[in-house]
């Protein structure tokens, strides 16, 4: 059995080093990856140690995309039926396509 198998990955000295490097960093995911490179370990391992030490600051999640406030597909299909277009088989059509067909139908009328 190798000596490395009995050596703990996170000694007190390594933990102090990663905490110091993290404290001096800008705490971005790139900084964590740089620390991992300097510590010769994975960034997930560094994150795990920082979480264990209760100092990790997760990056802010981007705001979710705004939901389309326009008419629903069912509304568009109903509007198409109102202008005399049979919508049978249009279940797979996108909202954008249905809206374009409706615009074309209204312009042609």
C-alpha positions in Angstrom: 0.0 0.0 0.0 1.3 3.4 -0.9 2.2 6.1 1.7 -0.2 8.5 0.0 -3.2 6.4 0.8 -2.7 7.0 4.5 -1.9 10.7 4.1 -5.0 12.9 4.6 -5.7 15.2 1.6 -6.6 18.2 3.8 -4.0 18.7 6.5 -4.4 21.7 8.8 -1.6 23.5 6.9 -3.3 22.9 3.5 -6.7 24.0 5.0 -5.1 27.2 6.3 -3.4 27.8 2.9 -6.7 27.3 0.9 -8.5 29.6 3.4 -5.8 32.3 3.0 -5.8 32.1 -0.8 -9.6 32.2 -0.9 -9.7 35.2 1.5 -7.2 37.1 -0.8 -9.1 36.2 -4.0 -12.1 37.9 -5.6 -14.1 34.7 -4.8 -15.1 34.0 -8.4 -15.4 30.5 -9.9 -12.2 31.3 -11.8 -10.4 32.2 -8.5 -11.5 28.9 -7.0 -10.1 27.0 -10.1 -6.8 28.9 -9.8 -6.6 28.0 -6.1 -7.3 24.4 -7.0 -4.5 24.5 -9.5 -2.1 25.9 -6.9 -3.2 23.3 -4.4 -2.9 20.5 -7.1 -6.5 19.3 -6.4 -9.9 19.6 -8.1 -11.9 22.8 -7.8 -14.8 20.7 -6.4 -12.5 19.6 -3.6 -11.6 23.2 -2.9 -15.3 24.2 -2.9 -16.1 21.3 -0.6 -13.4 22.4 1.9 -14.5 26.0 1.8 -18.1 24.9 2.4 -17.0 22.8 5.3 -15.2 25.8 6.7 -18.3 27.9 6.2 -16.6 30.6 4.1 -17.6 29.7 0.5 -19.6 32.3 -1.3 -21.5 30.7 -4.2 -21.7 32.8 -7.4 -24.9 34.7 -7.9 -27.3 32.8 -10.3 -28.4 34.7 -13.3 -31.9 36.0 -13.4 -34.3 33.6 -15.1 -35.3 34.5 -18.6 -38.4 36.6 -18.7 -41.5 34.7 -19.6 -43.2 35.5 -22.8 -46.2 37.7 -22.0 -47.8 37.3 -25.5 -50.7 35.1 -26.4 -50.6 31.4 -25.7 -50.5 28.7 -28.5 -54.1 27.9 -27.7 -55.0 31.6 -28.1 -53.2 31.8 -31.5 -54.9 28.6 -32.7 -58.3 30.0 -31.7 -57.5 33.2 -33.5 -56.5 31.2 -36.6 -59.8 29.3 -36.5 -61.6 32.7 -36.2 -60.0 33.7 -39.6 -61.0 30.4 -41.2 -57.8 28.4 -40.9 -58.1 24.7 -39.8 -55.6 24.2 -37.0 -55.8 20.4 -36.9 -52.3 19.0 -36.8 -50.7 22.3 -35.6 -50.0 20.9 -32.1 -46.3 20.7 -32.9 -46.0 24.2 -34.3 -44.2 26.9 -32.4 -45.8 30.0 -31.1 -43.7 32.1 -33.4 -44.8 30.1 -36.4 -48.5 30.3 -35.5 -48.2 34.0 -34.9 -46.6 34.4 -38.3 -49.4 32.4 -40.0 -52.0 34.5 -38.2 -50.3 37.7 -39.3 -50.1 36.5 -42.9 -53.8 35.4 -42.8 -54.9 38.8 -41.4 -52.9 40.7 -44.0 -54.3 38.5 -46.8 -57.9 39.1 -45.6 
